[in-house]
Amino acid sequence: MTPLSPRRRKDGTLSPGTVVRLSTDRLGRFGRPLVVILGPGELIGFRESGCRKVYTTTIGACAAMAVKQQAMADRAAKAARRKK
């Protein structure tokens, strides 16, 4: 069991500390929706709906990747303006 697996209480409800959301984005060749899991601490996990394999990383790593993607997009837009 992964550390981000939501725990269920005896009454069937999820325990606090783990938030699970179904994304509208699709992933993979079958186009399955993404499940996003925010766990306690600094962990975030992703998995395809209907699959068990959870891919985890830290929130800081996700933020760093978002900053890099934005910088690359800004550079590409600037290069496109220069070519015109």
Secondary structure as GFF3:
##gff-version 3
##sequence-region A 1 84
A	DSSP	beta_strand	19	27	.	.	.	ID=ss1
A	DSSP	beta_strand	32	38	.	.	.	ID=ss2
A	DSSP	beta_strand	43	48	.	.	.	ID=ss3
A	DSSP	beta_strand	55	58	.	.	.	ID=ss4
A	DSSP	alpha_helix	59	83	.	.	.	ID=ss5
###
